[in-house]
Amino acid sequence: MLGFRRTPVNHPDPAAPRRLATPRSVVVVGGGIAGVAAALVLAERGAAVTLLESNAELGGRVSAWTDSLADGQRFEMERGFHAFFRQYYNLRALMRRIDPSLARLTPVTDYPLLGPDGAVESFAGLPKLPIVNLISLIRRSSSMSLRDALRVDNTLGQAMMAYDPVATYAKYDQQSAHEFLNRLGFPPRARQMLFDVFSHSFFNPEAEFSAAELMMMFHFYFIGNPEGIVFDVLDGPFSTRLWQPMQRHLEQLGVQIELGVAATRITRDREHMQVHTNAATLAADAVVLAPHLPGLQRIVADSPGLGDSRWRAAIAGQSVTNAFAVWRLWLDRPCAPARAAFVGTTGLGLLDNISLFHLFEDESRAWAARTGGSVVELHAYALPPGLDDEAIKADLLATLHHLYPETRAARIVEQRFLIRQDCPAFRPGEAALRPRVSTPEPGLLLAGDCVHTDFPTALMERAAATGMLAANVLLRRWGAAEEPLWSVVPRGLLARVVHRKSARSA
Ligand SMILES: Cc1cc2nc3c(=O)[nH]c(=O)nc-3n(C[C@H](O)[C@H](O)[C@H](O)COP(=O)(O)OP(=O)(O)OC[C@H]3O[C@@H](n4cnc5c(N)ncnc54)[C@H](O)[C@@H]3O)c2cc1C
């Protein structure tokens, strides 16, 4: 079934040389997945790469750093649980550089979703074949019958199966996911269990999340995804499993990694781009800017000569979405044996998911084995503004106690609580203004999960893909072989039919 296989995004010229014929230098700003992907691909082709990261470690939102528990035991604290989906082809290609068989990824076989009044949906064991997976989910769903499904607005239901990277945005980007789902007419319970979780999983409140973006996500994670919706997790901390080996690998390739160094602004003369930091000015043939959105906005605002006014205004006009909270708890007793390693939640206060780290992560497993306790992480995304930390914690703990009653009597032995606000918003009407990899400045490329791609992708995978795309723009220009990129099938099964029909009726 060709249409359901992974699809090449580009077709690198097999005759193009693997190494650059002329020495080239690139400064990459930002050591998250996007910056690392760009740095790695460019260094593999022989470019002289300097990678600047303002934090003390690589990884950005997937980073980890050493911390110690009250008893002196050291552990790696992270920015929060991450799911590595199987259709993250480009991220996986990046990770294969340090772990060729991806042995450090371990499957999470079920991914239940818990709702109010004991409602449960499971994504385990669904057929992989797109559309058939949706029909199976509806057939076995406790929140919706096939008859309910047939009552759903037919035209809008078809639009969900007809994702098209141009037509979907032209038609639905002005609406919010909330409006779209209301009009779709799903029964309230089915809507809550099958859809409400979507925008939150991308950190955005549903009322402020573009309906087109929702459809892209639905296509990328579900309806167009030939790998199934189950995912893998790293079996140890991000630092030891990912970033330390990656840093060594990059250094072996000759990448100059500068940690704790922030780029402040960028200028250029006739020959070179110049990246200014607090300590020095670095000159290079090209710059890949891969910070998070707030970092990108600061650098562009402080570099008045960069790009053109339209581009600068578009960057300034982007915004981060609401804050999120990550709360890791070390409890003095175990969770019930049947608990899943990860559950999503919906309609249950602020809580979006619960992960039991002692079930999949080696450090937490060892702690639980030693103490008889458990390591539980609670996430809350798209937080309403104005809540203080204690109110957030009280809400999260109440839901944990409700869902996992065995934790009610548990003593919190240790805890770490993070609130951050650095994930991009995908507001209605903003798709056309979203930053692109190429910029009006020929020596300047952008990468990151806030950067647009023409093929469906999101989050960590978008970060990896845009980093590789940025590298490819330079490699093409300099006559070296591009990195191959992959995608799920770029359009929905019904895209041709639905969009031809709507073009005729327009
Ligand atoms: C709680 C949480 C859970 C998540 N779960 C998932 C998940 O399950 N699956 C998934 O796919 N994605 C998930 N994500 C999203 C994922 O983490 C991001 O999409 C991805 O890490 C973004 O990578 P990036 O390289 O674009 O940006 P970042 O990781 O933000 O990297 C940007 C880097 O640039 C650095 N920087 C900024 N300014 C400067 C400067 N001026 N100079 C130098 N360096 C600078 C920053 O310090 C940072 O390290 C989650 C995110 C969060 C917060």
The ligand as an SDF file (V2000), in Angstrom:
LIG
                    3D

 53 58  0  0  0  0  0  0  0  0999 V2000
    6.9490   19.4450   29.0970 C   0  0  0  0  0  0  0  0  0  0  0  0
    7.1990   19.1570   27.6350 C   0  0  0  0  0  0  0  0  0  0  0  0
    6.8720   17.9190   27.1170 C   0  0  0  0  0  0  0  0  0  0  0  0
    7.0670   17.6480   25.7600 C   0  0  0  0  0  0  0  0  0  0  0  0
    6.7450   16.4300   25.2740 N   0  0  0  0  0  0  0  0  0  0  0  0
    6.9670   16.1610   23.9800 C   0  0  0  0  0  0  0  0  0  0  0  0
    6.7130   14.8720   23.4680 C   0  0  0  0  0  0  0  0  0  0  0  0
    6.2450   14.0010   24.1910 O   0  0  0  0  0  0  0  0  0  0  0  0
    6.9760   14.6170   22.1500 N   0  0  0  0  0  0  0  0  0  0  0  0
    7.4740   15.5960   21.3240 C   0  0  0  0  0  0  0  0  0  0  0  0
    7.7040   15.3340   20.1420 O   0  0  0  0  0  0  0  0  0  0  0  0
    7.7510   16.8290   21.7920 N   0  0  0  0  0  0  0  0  0  0  0  0
    7.4970   17.1400   23.0800 C   0  0  0  0  0  0  0  0  0  0  0  0
    7.7730   18.3790   23.5560 N   0  0  0  0  0  0  0  0  0  0  0  0
    8.2250   19.4190   22.6110 C   0  0  0  0  0  0  0  0  0  0  0  0
    9.7340   19.3420   22.3590 C   0  0  0  0  0  0  0  0  0  0  0  0
   10.4250   19.4220   23.5730 O   0  0  0  0  0  0  0  0  0  0  0  0
   10.1280   20.5100   21.4620 C   0  0  0  0  0  0  0  0  0  0  0  0
    9.2900   20.5420   20.3200 O   0  0  0  0  0  0  0  0  0  0  0  0
   11.5750   20.4090   20.9650 C   0  0  0  0  0  0  0  0  0  0  0  0
   12.4450   20.0230   21.9860 O   0  0  0  0  0  0  0  0  0  0  0  0
   11.9940   21.7530   20.4050 C   0  0  0  0  0  0  0  0  0  0  0  0
   13.3450   21.7100   20.0030 O   0  0  0  0  0  0  0  0  0  0  0  0
   14.0440   23.0040   19.4250 P   0  0  0  0  0  0  0  0  0  0  0  0
   15.4300   22.6490   19.0930 O   0  0  0  0  0  0  0  0  0  0  0  0
   13.1730   23.5890   18.3590 O   0  0  0  0  0  0  0  0  0  0  0  0
   13.9950   24.0900   20.6020 O   0  0  0  0  0  0  0  0  0  0  0  0
   14.6440   24.0640   22.0710 P   0  0  0  0  0  0  0  0  0  0  0  0
   14.6710   22.6900   22.5950 O   0  0  0  0  0  0  0  0  0  0  0  0
   13.9190   25.1010   22.8450 O   0  0  0  0  0  0  0  0  0  0  0  0
   16.1480   24.5050   21.8190 O   0  0  0  0  0  0  0  0  0  0  0  0
   16.5120   25.8310   21.6330 C   0  0  0  0  0  0  0  0  0  0  0  0
   17.8250   26.0520   22.3470 C   0  0  0  0  0  0  0  0  0  0  0  0
   18.3130   27.3590   22.0220 O   0  0  0  0  0  0  0  0  0  0  0  0
   18.9310   27.8890   23.1750 C   0  0  0  0  0  0  0  0  0  0  0  0
   18.9830   29.3430   23.0210 N   0  0  0  0  0  0  0  0  0  0  0  0
   17.9630   30.2260   23.0810 C   0  0  0  0  0  0  0  0  0  0  0  0
   18.4110   31.4650   22.8490 N   0  0  0  0  0  0  0  0  0  0  0  0
   19.7400   31.3530   22.6100 C   0  0  0  0  0  0  0  0  0  0  0  0
   20.7600   32.2970   22.2800 C   0  0  0  0  0  0  0  0  0  0  0  0
   20.5000   33.5990   22.1740 N   0  0  0  0  0  0  0  0  0  0  0  0
   22.0250   31.8420   22.0990 N   0  0  0  0  0  0  0  0  0  0  0  0
   22.3150   30.5160   22.2190 C   0  0  0  0  0  0  0  0  0  0  0  0
   21.3740   29.5860   22.5330 N   0  0  0  0  0  0  0  0  0  0  0  0
   20.1100   30.0060   22.7080 C   0  0  0  0  0  0  0  0  0  0  0  0
   18.0410   27.4080   24.3150 C   0  0  0  0  0  0  0  0  0  0  0  0
   18.7350   27.4470   25.5410 O   0  0  0  0  0  0  0  0  0  0  0  0
   17.6930   26.0060   23.8680 C   0  0  0  0  0  0  0  0  0  0  0  0
   18.6220   25.0730   24.3670 O   0  0  0  0  0  0  0  0  0  0  0  0
    7.5890   18.6680   24.9040 C   0  0  0  0  0  0  0  0  0  0  0  0
    7.9300   19.9240   25.4390 C   0  0  0  0  0  0  0  0  0  0  0  0
    7.7260   20.1670   26.7740 C   0  0  0  0  0  0  0  0  0  0  0  0
    8.1110   21.5250   27.2880 C   0  0  0  0  0  0  0  0  0  0  0  0
  1  2  1  0
  2  3  1  0
  2 52  2  0
  3  4  2  0
  4  5  1  0
  4 50  1  0
  5  6  2  0
  6  7  1  0
  6 13  1  0
  7  8  2  0
  7  9  1  0
  9 10  1  0
 10 11  2  0
 10 12  1  0
 12 13  2  0
 13 14  1  0
 14 15  1  0
 14 50  1  0
 15 16  1  0
 16 17  1  0
 16 18  1  0
 18 19  1  0
 18 20  1  0
 20 21  1  0
 20 22  1  0
 22 23  1  0
 23 24  1  0
 24 25  2  0
 24 26  1  0
 24 27  1  0
 27 28  1  0
 28 29  2  0
 28 30  1  0
 28 31  1  0
 31 32  1  0
 32 33  1  0
 33 34  1  0
 33 48  1  0
 34 35  1  0
 35 36  1  0
 35 46  1  0
 36 37  1  0
 36 45  1  0
 37 38  2  0
 38 39  1  0
 39 40  1  0
 39 45  2  0
 40 41  1  0
 40 42  2  0
 42 43  1  0
 43 44  2  0
 44 45  1  0
 46 47  1  0
 46 48  1  0
 48 49  1  0
 50 51  2  0
 51 52  1  0
 52 53  1  0
M  END
$$$$
